[in-house]
Amino acid sequence: MCVDGYHSRAWQGGGESTIDVMQRAGRALEQLVEWHPGQRVVVTSHGGTISNLHLLTTGRYPPGHVANCAVHVLKVRRAGSPWGVGAWGDRGHLTRLGAESASAFGGGAKSG
């Protein structure tokens, strides 16, 4: 995983660093695994947090942009066990609904 000055610095105004977000989100997912052993859990979040969870899981950022309303499947296990990526960036449900355009959910050309 890339850990350098950019990823470890806190943002102006007290914002979290990339590493801080990764660690906080990772702890939250581990807690959900403990609360719901053997179950599937749905979690929603902002694209930046989703990107950081991919980085935590694989050691690298996700391929391409994290699109609005896409489905990403992380295989999260108890603390100390390896995690995995089951699916990434699935937008098939949007195609079936006829809502595949970038602006369908209020996003612009840059948001997905």
LOVEXMI-709608 format. One record per atom (N, C-alpha, C): residue in one letter; x, y, z. Coordinates in steps of 0.02 Angstrom, whole numbers, plus 50000, padded with zeros to 5 digits. Example, Ala and Ser with C-alpha at 12.3 -4.5 7.8 and 13.67 -1.06 7.14 Angstrom:
<node><rest>a</rest><X>50660</X><Y>49716</Y><Z>50390</Z></node>
<node><rest>a</rest><X>50615</X><Y>49775</Y><Z>50390</Z></node>
<node><rest>a</rest><X>50660</X><Y>49835</Y><Z>50390</Z></node>
<node><rest>s</rest><X>50642</X><Y>49888</Y><Z>50354</Z></node>
<node><rest>s</rest><X>50684</X><Y>49947</Y><Z>50357</Z></node>
<node><rest>s</rest><X>50645</X><Y>50002</Y><Z>50394</Z></node>
This chain:
<node><rest>m</rest><X>50042</X><Y>49941</Y><Z>50000</Z></node>
<node><rest>m</rest><X>50000</X><Y>50000</Y><Z>50000</Z></node>
<node><rest>m</rest><X>50045</X><Y>50062</Y><Z>50000</Z></node>
<node><rest>c</rest><X>50023</X><Y>50112</Y><Z>49964</Z></node>
<node><rest>c</rest><X>50061</X><Y>50175</Y><Z>49959</Z></node>
<node><rest>c</rest><X>50049</X><Y>50218</Y><Z>50021</Z></node>
<node><rest>v</rest><X>50099</X><Y>50225</Y><Z>50062</Z></node>
<node><rest>v</rest><X>50093</X><Y>50269</Y><Z>50120</Z></node>
<node><rest>v</rest><X>50149</X><Y>50320</Y><Z>50114</Z></node>
<node><rest>d</rest><X>50129</X><Y>50380</Y><Z>50098</Z></node>
<node><rest>d</rest><X>50178</X><Y>50434</Y><Z>50090</Z></node>
<node><rest>d</rest><X>50151</X><Y>50496</Y><Z>50124</Z></node>
<node><rest>g</rest><X>50187</X><Y>50551</Y><Z>50116</Z></node>
<node><rest>g</rest><X>50166</X><Y>50614</Y><Z>50148</Z></node>
<node><rest>g</rest><X>50097</X><Y>50636</Y><Z>50128</Z></node>
<node><rest>y</rest><X>50079</X><Y>50626</Y><Z>50064</Z></node>
<node><rest>y</rest><X>50014</X><Y>50647</Y><Z>50040</Z></node>
<node><rest>y</rest><X>49958</X><Y>50609</Y><Z>50076</Z></node>
<node><rest>h</rest><X>49965</X><Y>50543</Y><Z>50081</Z></node>
<node><rest>h</rest><X>49913</X><Y>50502</Y><Z>50111</Z></node>
<node><rest>h</rest><X>49909</X><Y>50507</Y><Z>50187</Z></node>
<node><rest>s</rest><X>49963</X><Y>50527</Y><Z>50218</Z></node>
<node><rest>s</rest><X>49963</X><Y>50529</Y><Z>50291</Z></node>
<node><rest>s</rest><X>49949</X><Y>50599</Y><Z>50319</Z></node>
<node><rest>r</rest><X>49946</X><Y>50649</Y><Z>50276</Z></node>
<node><rest>r</rest><X>49935</X><Y>50717</Y><Z>50302</Z></node>
<node><rest>r</rest><X>49862</X><Y>50732</Y><Z>50315</Z></node>
<node><rest>a</rest><X>49849</X><Y>50768</Y><Z>50368</Z></node>
<node><rest>a</rest><X>49781</X><Y>50791</Y><Z>50382</Z></node>
<node><rest>a</rest><X>49768</X><Y>50853</Y><Z>50340</Z></node>
<node><rest>w</rest><X>49706</X><Y>50862</Y><Z>50319</Z></node>
<node><rest>w</rest><X>49688</X><Y>50918</Y><Z>50277</Z></node>
<node><rest>w</rest><X>49677</X><Y>50980</Y><Z>50318</Z></node>
<node><rest>q</rest><X>49687</X><Y>51037</Y><Z>50287</Z></node>
<node><rest>q</rest><X>49678</X><Y>51101</Y><Z>50320</Z></node>
<node><rest>q</rest><X>49607</X><Y>51105</Y><Z>50349</Z></node>
<node><rest>g</rest><X>49602</X><Y>51132</Y><Z>50408</Z></node>
<node><rest>g</rest><X>49538</X><Y>51139</Y><Z>50441</Z></node>
<node><rest>g</rest><X>49520</X><Y>51079</Y><Z>50483</Z></node>
<node><rest>g</rest><X>49567</X><Y>51031</Y><Z>50490</Z></node>
<node><rest>g</rest><X>49554</X><Y>50974</Y><Z>50533</Z></node>
<node><rest>g</rest><X>49528</X><Y>50912</Y><Z>50499</Z></node>
<node><rest>g</rest><X>49528</X><Y>50911</Y><Z>50432</Z></node>
<node><rest>g</rest><X>49504</X><Y>50852</Y><Z>50397</Z></node>
<node><rest>g</rest><X>49550</X><Y>50792</Y><Z>50406</Z></node>
<node><rest>e</rest><X>49522</X><Y>50733</Y><Z>50398</Z></node>
<node><rest>e</rest><X>49560</X><Y>50671</Y><Z>50407</Z></node>
<node><rest>e</rest><X>49607</X><Y>50658</Y><Z>50348</Z></node>
<node><rest>s</rest><X>49661</X><Y>50624</Y><Z>50362</Z></node>
<node><rest>s</rest><X>49705</X><Y>50602</Y><Z>50309</Z></node>
<node><rest>s</rest><X>49674</X><Y>50540</Y><Z>50276</Z></node>
<node><rest>t</rest><X>49700</X><Y>50521</Y><Z>50218</Z></node>
<node><rest>t</rest><X>49677</X><Y>50460</Y><Z>50184</Z></node>
<node><rest>t</rest><X>49684</X><Y>50400</Y><Z>50230</Z></node>
<node><rest>i</rest><X>49740</X><Y>50396</Y><Z>50265</Z></node>
<node><rest>i</rest><X>49752</X><Y>50340</Y><Z>50310</Z></node>
<node><rest>i</rest><X>49701</X><Y>50340</Y><Z>50367</Z></node>
<node><rest>d</rest><X>49686</X><Y>50399</Y><Z>50394</Z></node>
<node><rest>d</rest><X>49636</X><Y>50404</Y><Z>50448</Z></node>
<node><rest>d</rest><X>49568</X><Y>50378</Y><Z>50424</Z></node>
<node><rest>v</rest><X>49547</X><Y>50399</Y><Z>50364</Z></node>
<node><rest>v</rest><X>49483</X><Y>50377</Y><Z>50337</Z></node>
<node><rest>v</rest><X>49483</X><Y>50302</Y><Z>50327</Z></node>
<node><rest>m</rest><X>49537</X><Y>50275</Y><Z>50298</Z></node>
<node><rest>m</rest><X>49543</X><Y>50203</Y><Z>50288</Z></node>
<node><rest>m</rest><X>49536</X><Y>50165</Y><Z>50353</Z></node>
<node><rest>q</rest><X>49572</X><Y>50187</Y><Z>50403</Z></node>
<node><rest>q</rest><X>49571</X><Y>50152</Y><Z>50467</Z></node>
<node><rest>q</rest><X>49503</X><Y>50156</Y><Z>50501</Z></node>
<node><rest>r</rest><X>49473</X><Y>50214</Y><Z>50499</Z></node>
<node><rest>r</rest><X>49407</X><Y>50223</Y><Z>50531</Z></node>
<node><rest>r</rest><X>49354</X><Y>50181</Y><Z>50495</Z></node>
<node><rest>a</rest><X>49354</X><Y>50183</Y><Z>50429</Z></node>
<node><rest>a</rest><X>49304</X><Y>50144</Y><Z>50391</Z></node>
<node><rest>a</rest><X>49317</X><Y>50069</Y><Z>50400</Z></node>
<node><rest>g</rest><X>49380</X><Y>50049</Y><Z>50401</Z></node>
<node><rest>g</rest><X>49397</X><Y>49979</Y><Z>50411</Z></node>
<node><rest>g</rest><X>49373</X><Y>49954</Y><Z>50479</Z></node>
<node><rest>r</rest><X>49384</X><Y>49994</Y><Z>50531</Z></node>
<node><rest>r</rest><X>49360</X><Y>49975</Y><Z>50598</Z></node>
<node><rest>r</rest><X>49284</X><Y>49968</Y><Z>50600</Z></node>
<node><rest>a</rest><X>49250</X><Y>50013</Y><Z>50565</Z></node>
<node><rest>a</rest><X>49177</X><Y>50011</Y><Z>50563</Z></node>
<node><rest>a</rest><X>49153</X><Y>49947</Y><Z>50529</Z></node>
<node><rest>l</rest><X>49185</X><Y>49927</Y><Z>50474</Z></node>
<node><rest>l</rest><X>49166</X><Y>49866</Y><Z>50440</Z></node>
<node><rest>l</rest><X>49181</X><Y>49804</Y><Z>50483</Z></node>
<node><rest>e</rest><X>49237</X><Y>49805</Y><Z>50517</Z></node>
<node><rest>e</rest><X>49253</X><Y>49749</Y><Z>50562</Z></node>
<node><rest>e</rest><X>49201</X><Y>49743</Y><Z>50618</Z></node>
<node><rest>q</rest><X>49178</X><Y>49800</Y><Z>50643</Z></node>
<node><rest>q</rest><X>49127</X><Y>49800</Y><Z>50695</Z></node>
<node><rest>q</rest><X>49062</X><Y>49770</Y><Z>50668</Z></node>
<node><rest>l</rest><X>49044</X><Y>49788</Y><Z>50606</Z></node>
<node><rest>l</rest><X>48983</X><Y>49760</Y><Z>50576</Z></node>
<node><rest>l</rest><X>48988</X><Y>49684</Y><Z>50568</Z></node>
<node><rest>v</rest><X>49048</X><Y>49660</Y><Z>50550</Z></node>
<node><rest>v</rest><X>49059</X><Y>49588</Y><Z>50544</Z></node>
<node><rest>v</rest><X>49048</X><Y>49554</Y><Z>50612</Z></node>
<node><rest>e</rest><X>49072</X><Y>49585</Y><Z>50664</Z></node>
<node><rest>e</rest><X>49062</X><Y>49557</Y><Z>50732</Z></node>
<node><rest>e</rest><X>48989</X><Y>49557</Y><Z>50752</Z></node>
<node><rest>w</rest><X>48953</X><Y>49610</Y><Z>50734</Z></node>
<node><rest>w</rest><X>48882</X><Y>49615</Y><Z>50753</Z></node>
<node><rest>w</rest><X>48838</X><Y>49569</Y><Z>50711</Z></node>
<node><rest>h</rest><X>48859</X><Y>49552</Y><Z>50650</Z></node>
<node><rest>h</rest><X>48818</X><Y>49513</Y><Z>50604</Z></node>
<node><rest>h</rest><X>48858</X><Y>49455</Y><Z>50575</Z></node>
<node><rest>p</rest><X>48881</X><Y>49409</Y><Z>50617</Z></node>
<node><rest>p</rest><X>48924</X><Y>49355</Y><Z>50592</Z></node>
<node><rest>p</rest><X>48888</X><Y>49311</Y><Z>50540</Z></node>
<node><rest>g</rest><X>48923</X><Y>49299</Y><Z>50484</Z></node>
<node><rest>g</rest><X>48896</X><Y>49256</Y><Z>50432</Z></node>
<node><rest>g</rest><X>48841</X><Y>49287</Y><Z>50390</Z></node>
<node><rest>q</rest><X>48824</X><Y>49350</Y><Z>50402</Z></node>
<node><rest>q</rest><X>48770</X><Y>49383</Y><Z>50366</Z></node>
<node><rest>q</rest><X>48798</X><Y>49431</Y><Z>50313</Z></node>
<node><rest>r</rest><X>48756</X><Y>49448</Y><Z>50265</Z></node>
<node><rest>r</rest><X>48772</X><Y>49501</Y><Z>50217</Z></node>
<node><rest>r</rest><X>48746</X><Y>49566</Y><Z>50245</Z></node>
<node><rest>v</rest><X>48787</X><Y>49618</Y><Z>50239</Z></node>
<node><rest>v</rest><X>48769</X><Y>49683</Y><Z>50265</Z></node>
<node><rest>v</rest><X>48777</X><Y>49734</Y><Z>50209</Z></node>
<node><rest>v</rest><X>48729</X><Y>49779</Y><Z>50202</Z></node>
<node><rest>v</rest><X>48732</X><Y>49832</Y><Z>50152</Z></node>
<node><rest>v</rest><X>48756</X><Y>49895</Y><Z>50187</Z></node>
<node><rest>v</rest><X>48807</X><Y>49926</Y><Z>50158</Z></node>
<node><rest>v</rest><X>48835</X><Y>49989</Y><Z>50184</Z></node>
<node><rest>v</rest><X>48836</X><Y>50038</Y><Z>50127</Z></node>
<node><rest>t</rest><X>48815</X><Y>50099</Y><Z>50139</Z></node>
<node><rest>t</rest><X>48820</X><Y>50152</Y><Z>50089</Z></node>
<node><rest>t</rest><X>48869</X><Y>50205</Y><Z>50113</Z></node>
<node><rest>s</rest><X>48902</X><Y>50237</Y><Z>50065</Z></node>
<node><rest>s</rest><X>48951</X><Y>50287</Y><Z>50084</Z></node>
<node><rest>s</rest><X>48968</X><Y>50331</Y><Z>50025</Z></node>
<node><rest>h</rest><X>49008</X><Y>50381</Y><Z>50038</Z></node>
<node><rest>h</rest><X>49034</X><Y>50426</Y><Z>49986</Z></node>
<node><rest>h</rest><X>49089</X><Y>50390</Y><Z>49947</Z></node>
<node><rest>g</rest><X>49100</X><Y>50411</Y><Z>49886</Z></node>
<node><rest>g</rest><X>49150</X><Y>50380</Y><Z>49843</Z></node>
<node><rest>g</rest><X>49220</X><Y>50381</Y><Z>49871</Z></node>
<node><rest>g</rest><X>49238</X><Y>50434</Y><Z>49907</Z></node>
<node><rest>g</rest><X>49306</X><Y>50438</Y><Z>49935</Z></node>
<node><rest>g</rest><X>49317</X><Y>50384</Y><Z>49987</Z></node>
<node><rest>t</rest><X>49267</X><Y>50371</Y><Z>50028</Z></node>
<node><rest>t</rest><X>49273</X><Y>50318</Y><Z>50078</Z></node>
<node><rest>t</rest><X>49274</X><Y>50250</Y><Z>50044</Z></node>
<node><rest>i</rest><X>49234</X><Y>50241</Y><Z>49993</Z></node>
<node><rest>i</rest><X>49234</X><Y>50178</Y><Z>49956</Z></node>
<node><rest>i</rest><X>49302</X><Y>50166</Y><Z>49924</Z></node>
<node><rest>s</rest><X>49331</X><Y>50218</Y><Z>49894</Z></node>
<node><rest>s</rest><X>49398</X><Y>50212</Y><Z>49865</Z></node>
<node><rest>s</rest><X>49449</X><Y>50192</Y><Z>49918</Z></node>
<node><rest>n</rest><X>49444</X><Y>50222</Y><Z>49976</Z></node>
<node><rest>n</rest><X>49491</X><Y>50206</Y><Z>50030</Z></node>
<node><rest>n</rest><X>49482</X><Y>50135</Y><Z>50056</Z></node>
<node><rest>l</rest><X>49421</X><Y>50109</Y><Z>50055</Z></node>
<node><rest>l</rest><X>49410</X><Y>50039</Y><Z>50075</Z></node>
<node><rest>l</rest><X>49440</X><Y>49992</Y><Z>50023</Z></node>
<node><rest>h</rest><X>49437</X><Y>50010</Y><Z>49960</Z></node>
<node><rest>h</rest><X>49471</X><Y>49970</Y><Z>49908</Z></node>
<node><rest>h</rest><X>49546</X><Y>49970</Y><Z>49920</Z></node>
<node><rest>l</rest><X>49573</X><Y>50028</Y><Z>49936</Z></node>
<node><rest>l</rest><X>49644</X><Y>50034</Y><Z>49951</Z></node>
<node><rest>l</rest><X>49663</X><Y>49991</Y><Z>50011</Z></node>
<node><rest>l</rest><X>49622</X><Y>49992</Y><Z>50063</Z></node>
<node><rest>l</rest><X>49634</X><Y>49952</Y><Z>50123</Z></node>
<node><rest>l</rest><X>49632</X><Y>49877</Y><Z>50106</Z></node>
<node><rest>t</rest><X>49585</X><Y>49858</Y><Z>50063</Z></node>
<node><rest>t</rest><X>49575</X><Y>49787</Y><Z>50046</Z></node>
<node><rest>t</rest><X>49629</X><Y>49760</Y><Z>50000</Z></node>
<node><rest>t</rest><X>49649</X><Y>49799</Y><Z>49950</Z></node>
<node><rest>t</rest><X>49692</X><Y>49774</Y><Z>49897</Z></node>
<node><rest>t</rest><X>49763</X><Y>49803</Y><Z>49898</Z></node>
<node><rest>g</rest><X>49772</X><Y>49859</Y><Z>49933</Z></node>
<node><rest>g</rest><X>49836</X><Y>49893</Y><Z>49932</Z></node>
<node><rest>g</rest><X>49844</X><Y>49942</Y><Z>49875</Z></node>
<node><rest>r</rest><X>49791</X><Y>49951</Y><Z>49837</Z></node>
<node><rest>r</rest><X>49793</X><Y>50000</Y><Z>49782</Z></node>
<node><rest>r</rest><X>49724</X><Y>50032</Y><Z>49773</Z></node>
<node><rest>y</rest><X>49724</X><Y>50091</Y><Z>49740</Z></node>
<node><rest>y</rest><X>49661</X><Y>50125</Y><Z>49728</Z></node>
<node><rest>y</rest><X>49621</X><Y>50086</Y><Z>49676</Z></node>
<node><rest>p</rest><X>49555</X><Y>50095</Y><Z>49675</Z></node>
<node><rest>p</rest><X>49514</X><Y>50060</Y><Z>49627</Z></node>
<node><rest>p</rest><X>49527</X><Y>50083</Y><Z>49556</Z></node>
<node><rest>p</rest><X>49513</X><Y>50040</Y><Z>49507</Z></node>
<node><rest>p</rest><X>49521</X><Y>50061</Y><Z>49438</Z></node>
<node><rest>p</rest><X>49467</X><Y>50111</Y><Z>49419</Z></node>
<node><rest>g</rest><X>49486</X><Y>50166</Y><Z>49392</Z></node>
<node><rest>g</rest><X>49436</X><Y>50215</Y><Z>49370</Z></node>
<node><rest>g</rest><X>49402</X><Y>50252</Y><Z>49426</Z></node>
<node><rest>h</rest><X>49350</X><Y>50287</Y><Z>49408</Z></node>
<node><rest>h</rest><X>49310</X><Y>50329</Y><Z>49453</Z></node>
<node><rest>h</rest><X>49259</X><Y>50287</Y><Z>49490</Z></node>
<node><rest>v</rest><X>49246</X><Y>50302</Y><Z>49552</Z></node>
<node><rest>v</rest><X>49192</X><Y>50270</Y><Z>49590</Z></node>
<node><rest>v</rest><X>49127</X><Y>50306</Y><Z>49571</Z></node>
<node><rest>a</rest><X>49087</X><Y>50272</Y><Z>49531</Z></node>
<node><rest>a</rest><X>49027</X><Y>50303</Y><Z>49502</Z></node>
<node><rest>a</rest><X>48970</X><Y>50307</Y><Z>49553</Z></node>
<node><rest>n</rest><X>48929</X><Y>50358</Y><Z>49546</Z></node>
<node><rest>n</rest><X>48870</X><Y>50364</Y><Z>49588</Z></node>
<node><rest>n</rest><X>48825</X><Y>50304</Y><Z>49579</Z></node>
<node><rest>c</rest><X>48798</X><Y>50278</Y><Z>49632</Z></node>
<node><rest>c</rest><X>48749</X><Y>50224</Y><Z>49634</Z></node>
<node><rest>c</rest><X>48776</X><Y>50157</Y><Z>49610</Z></node>
<node><rest>a</rest><X>48841</X><Y>50150</Y><Z>49601</Z></node>
<node><rest>a</rest><X>48869</X><Y>50086</Y><Z>49582</Z></node>
<node><rest>a</rest><X>48872</X><Y>50040</Y><Z>49643</Z></node>
<node><rest>v</rest><X>48872</X><Y>49975</Y><Z>49629</Z></node>
<node><rest>v</rest><X>48876</X><Y>49926</Y><Z>49683</Z></node>
<node><rest>v</rest><X>48947</X><Y>49898</Y><Z>49686</Z></node>
<node><rest>h</rest><X>48975</X><Y>49899</Y><Z>49746</Z></node>
<node><rest>h</rest><X>49043</X><Y>49873</Y><Z>49758</Z></node>
<node><rest>h</rest><X>49036</X><Y>49821</Y><Z>49814</Z></node>
<node><rest>v</rest><X>49064</X><Y>49762</Y><Z>49803</Z></node>
<node><rest>v</rest><X>49059</X><Y>49709</Y><Z>49852</Z></node>
<node><rest>v</rest><X>49128</X><Y>49695</Y><Z>49881</Z></node>
<node><rest>l</rest><X>49134</X><Y>49707</Y><Z>49946</Z></node>
<node><rest>l</rest><X>49195</X><Y>49690</Y><Z>49983</Z></node>
<node><rest>l</rest><X>49180</X><Y>49629</Y><Z>50026</Z></node>
<node><rest>k</rest><X>49225</X><Y>49582</Y><Z>50025</Z></node>
<node><rest>k</rest><X>49218</X><Y>49523</Y><Z>50068</Z></node>
<node><rest>k</rest><X>49258</X><Y>49536</Y><Z>50131</Z></node>
<node><rest>v</rest><X>49223</X><Y>49559</Y><Z>50182</Z></node>
<node><rest>v</rest><X>49255</X><Y>49580</Y><Z>50245</Z></node>
<node><rest>v</rest><X>49249</X><Y>49522</Y><Z>50294</Z></node>
<node><rest>r</rest><X>49305</X><Y>49507</Y><Z>50326</Z></node>
<node><rest>r</rest><X>49307</X><Y>49453</Y><Z>50375</Z></node>
<node><rest>r</rest><X>49329</X><Y>49480</Y><Z>50442</Z></node>
<node><rest>r</rest><X>49330</X><Y>49440</Y><Z>50491</Z></node>
<node><rest>r</rest><X>49351</X><Y>49461</Y><Z>50558</Z></node>
<node><rest>r</rest><X>49421</X><Y>49490</Y><Z>50556</Z></node>
<node><rest>a</rest><X>49435</X><Y>49532</Y><Z>50605</Z></node>
<node><rest>a</rest><X>49501</X><Y>49564</Y><Z>50609</Z></node>
<node><rest>a</rest><X>49556</X><Y>49512</Y><Z>50605</Z></node>
<node><rest>g</rest><X>49608</X><Y>49527</Y><Z>50566</Z></node>
<node><rest>g</rest><X>49664</X><Y>49482</Y><Z>50559</Z></node>
<node><rest>g</rest><X>49658</X><Y>49435</Y><Z>50499</Z></node>
<node><rest>s</rest><X>49599</X><Y>49428</Y><Z>50470</Z></node>
<node><rest>s</rest><X>49589</X><Y>49386</Y><Z>50411</Z></node>
<node><rest>s</rest><X>49590</X><Y>49430</Y><Z>50349</Z></node>
<node><rest>p</rest><X>49614</X><Y>49403</Y><Z>50293</Z></node>
<node><rest>p</rest><X>49617</X><Y>49443</Y><Z>50232</Z></node>
<node><rest>p</rest><X>49548</X><Y>49461</Y><Z>50205</Z></node>
<node><rest>w</rest><X>49542</X><Y>49520</Y><Z>50176</Z></node>
<node><rest>w</rest><X>49480</X><Y>49541</Y><Z>50144</Z></node>
<node><rest>w</rest><X>49488</X><Y>49530</Y><Z>50069</Z></node>
<node><rest>g</rest><X>49433</X><Y>49537</Y><Z>50033</Z></node>
<node><rest>g</rest><X>49436</X><Y>49530</Y><Z>49961</Z></node>
<node><rest>g</rest><X>49384</X><Y>49573</Y><Z>49927</Z></node>
<node><rest>v</rest><X>49390</X><Y>49580</Y><Z>49861</Z></node>
<node><rest>v</rest><X>49342</X><Y>49617</Y><Z>49821</Z></node>
<node><rest>v</rest><X>49302</X><Y>49566</Y><Z>49781</Z></node>
<node><rest>g</rest><X>49236</X><Y>49567</Y><Z>49792</Z></node>
<node><rest>g</rest><X>49192</X><Y>49521</Y><Z>49756</Z></node>
<node><rest>g</rest><X>49168</X><Y>49548</Y><Z>49690</Z></node>
<node><rest>a</rest><X>49154</X><Y>49612</Y><Z>49688</Z></node>
<node><rest>a</rest><X>49131</X><Y>49647</Y><Z>49627</Z></node>
<node><rest>a</rest><X>49149</X><Y>49720</Y><Z>49635</Z></node>
<node><rest>w</rest><X>49158</X><Y>49754</Y><Z>49579</Z></node>
<node><rest>w</rest><X>49175</X><Y>49824</Y><Z>49584</Z></node>
<node><rest>w</rest><X>49143</X><Y>49864</Y><Z>49528</Z></node>
<node><rest>g</rest><X>49107</X><Y>49917</Y><Z>49547</Z></node>
<node><rest>g</rest><X>49079</X><Y>49964</Y><Z>49499</Z></node>
<node><rest>g</rest><X>49020</X><Y>49938</Y><Z>49458</Z></node>
<node><rest>d</rest><X>48983</X><Y>49891</Y><Z>49484</Z></node>
<node><rest>d</rest><X>48926</X><Y>49862</Y><Z>49449</Z></node>
<node><rest>d</rest><X>48870</X><Y>49913</Y><Z>49444</Z></node>
<node><rest>r</rest><X>48851</X><Y>49929</Y><Z>49382</Z></node>
<node><rest>r</rest><X>48797</X><Y>49977</Y><Z>49371</Z></node>
<node><rest>r</rest><X>48740</X><Y>49946</Y><Z>49331</Z></node>
<node><rest>g</rest><X>48739</X><Y>49880</Y><Z>49329</Z></node>
<node><rest>g</rest><X>48688</X><Y>49845</Y><Z>49290</Z></node>
<node><rest>g</rest><X>48617</X><Y>49863</Y><Z>49310</Z></node>
<node><rest>h</rest><X>48606</X><Y>49874</Y><Z>49375</Z></node>
<node><rest>h</rest><X>48539</X><Y>49893</Y><Z>49398</Z></node>
<node><rest>h</rest><X>48517</X><Y>49959</Y><Z>49368</Z></node>
<node><rest>l</rest><X>48564</X><Y>50004</Y><Z>49355</Z></node>
<node><rest>l</rest><X>48547</X><Y>50069</Y><Z>49326</Z></node>
<node><rest>l</rest><X>48527</X><Y>50061</Y><Z>49253</Z></node>
<node><rest>t</rest><X>48562</X><Y>50017</Y><Z>49217</Z></node>
<node><rest>t</rest><X>48547</X><Y>50005</Y><Z>49147</Z></node>
<node><rest>t</rest><X>48476</X><Y>49976</Y><Z>49141</Z></node>
<node><rest>r</rest><X>48460</X><Y>49928</Y><Z>49185</Z></node>
<node><rest>r</rest><X>48393</X><Y>49897</Y><Z>49183</Z></node>
<node><rest>r</rest><X>48339</X><Y>49949</Y><Z>49197</Z></node>
<node><rest>l</rest><X>48354</X><Y>50000</Y><Z>49236</Z></node>
<node><rest>l</rest><X>48305</X><Y>50052</Y><Z>49252</Z></node>
<node><rest>l</rest><X>48304</X><Y>50108</Y><Z>49201</Z></node>
<node><rest>g</rest><X>48351</X><Y>50107</Y><Z>49153</Z></node>
<node><rest>g</rest><X>48356</X><Y>50161</Y><Z>49104</Z></node>
<node><rest>g</rest><X>48386</X><Y>50224</Y><Z>49133</Z></node>
<node><rest>a</rest><X>48426</X><Y>50217</Y><Z>49186</Z></node>
<node><rest>a</rest><X>48454</X><Y>50275</Y><Z>49221</Z></node>
<node><rest>a</rest><X>48530</X><Y>50275</Y><Z>49219</Z></node>
<node><rest>e</rest><X>48560</X><Y>50252</Y><Z>49166</Z></node>
<node><rest>e</rest><X>48632</X><Y>50243</Y><Z>49163</Z></node>
<node><rest>e</rest><X>48670</X><Y>50309</Y><Z>49151</Z></node>
<node><rest>s</rest><X>48636</X><Y>50362</Y><Z>49131</Z></node>
<node><rest>s</rest><X>48672</X><Y>50424</Y><Z>49116</Z></node>
<node><rest>s</rest><X>48705</X><Y>50453</Y><Z>49178</Z></node>
<node><rest>a</rest><X>48759</X><Y>50491</Y><Z>49167</Z></node>
<node><rest>a</rest><X>48797</X><Y>50520</Y><Z>49223</Z></node>
<node><rest>a</rest><X>48755</X><Y>50568</Y><Z>49264</Z></node>
<node><rest>s</rest><X>48705</X><Y>50600</Y><Z>49233</Z></node>
<node><rest>s</rest><X>48666</X><Y>50649</Y><Z>49270</Z></node>
<node><rest>s</rest><X>48601</X><Y>50622</Y><Z>49299</Z></node>
<node><rest>a</rest><X>48590</X><Y>50557</Y><Z>49294</Z></node>
<node><rest>a</rest><X>48526</X><Y>50528</Y><Z>49314</Z></node>
<node><rest>a</rest><X>48511</X><Y>50539</Y><Z>49388</Z></node>
<node><rest>f</rest><X>48562</X><Y>50542</Y><Z>49430</Z></node>
<node><rest>f</rest><X>48551</X><Y>50550</Y><Z>49502</Z></node>
<node><rest>f</rest><X>48581</X><Y>50614</Y><Z>49528</Z></node>
<node><rest>g</rest><X>48581</X><Y>50666</Y><Z>49487</Z></node>
<node><rest>g</rest><X>48605</X><Y>50731</Y><Z>49508</Z></node>
<node><rest>g</rest><X>48679</X><Y>50742</Y><Z>49498</Z></node>
<node><rest>g</rest><X>48714</X><Y>50693</Y><Z>49472</Z></node>
<node><rest>g</rest><X>48786</X><Y>50700</Y><Z>49460</Z></node>
<node><rest>g</rest><X>48798</X><Y>50733</Y><Z>49393</Z></node>
<node><rest>g</rest><X>48855</X><Y>50763</Y><Z>49387</Z></node>
<node><rest>g</rest><X>48875</X><Y>50792</Y><Z>49323</Z></node>
<node><rest>g</rest><X>48924</X><Y>50747</Y><Z>49288</Z></node>
<node><rest>a</rest><X>48954</X><Y>50774</Y><Z>49235</Z></node>
<node><rest>a</rest><X>49001</X><Y>50735</Y><Z>49195</Z></node>
<node><rest>a</rest><X>49060</X><Y>50710</Y><Z>49236</Z></node>
<node><rest>k</rest><X>49079</X><Y>50746</Y><Z>49288</Z></node>
<node><rest>k</rest><X>49137</X><Y>50727</Y><Z>49328</Z></node>
<node><rest>k</rest><X>49119</X><Y>50680</Y><Z>49385</Z></node>
<node><rest>s</rest><X>49055</X><Y>50671</Y><Z>49400</Z></node>
<node><rest>s</rest><X>49036</X><Y>50632</Y><Z>49459</Z></node>
<node><rest>s</rest><X>49019</X><Y>50560</Y><Z>49443</Z></node>
<node><rest>g</rest><X>49020</X><Y>50540</Y><Z>49383</Z></node>
<node><rest>g</rest><X>49010</X><Y>50469</Y><Z>49371</Z></node>
<node><rest>g</rest><X>48960</X><Y>50455</Y><Z>49319</Z></node>
